[in-house]
């Protein structure tokens, strides 16, 4: 009355009679070859660096706190980085720059003397009175970079905490070779 179906040998898998020692040796050899290859790649990457130090730590200078200046003043303020000395504790003090443009016999020398009486203001005089300094635009930019980075040594250069630095530029000291005339 009941049906009985018998399935024999349907899912019987027999492992082959091979030595497990040979298989383990092959796997171990493969792992060793891969390990040696990975180690040589790592050593090549480490040895390409020019330093012999394993870790290279550098001290990062603390950024300056937000200056207490008005937003409209930002284009007129900079933080000089002199090449000849360190500003030390004054490195975060912003420096304003100025130029006194005038004509001869107009009182600009007297005004510049008043400015130079302040300990943190340096007015460097008529720096473009020497023709070489105004011969072309590149020499003018070099001179201005020296002044505004506080690398211009004169009697007006007082200290590293200068708050304003500038010069006096007479109108006859403008070179006609780089100024376009539209008159």
WOBEL-V541994 format. One record per helix or strand. SS is the DSSP state (H for helix, E for strand). FROM is the first residue (numbers start at 1). TO is the last residue. Records with the same first field share a line. If there is no record, write none. Layout:
SS=FROM-TO ; FROM-TO
//
This chain:
H=20-47 ; 71-76 ; 88-90 ; 108-116 ; 127-129 ; 131-134 ; 137-148 ; 171-173
E=77-78 ; 95-102 ; 121-123 ; 164-170
//
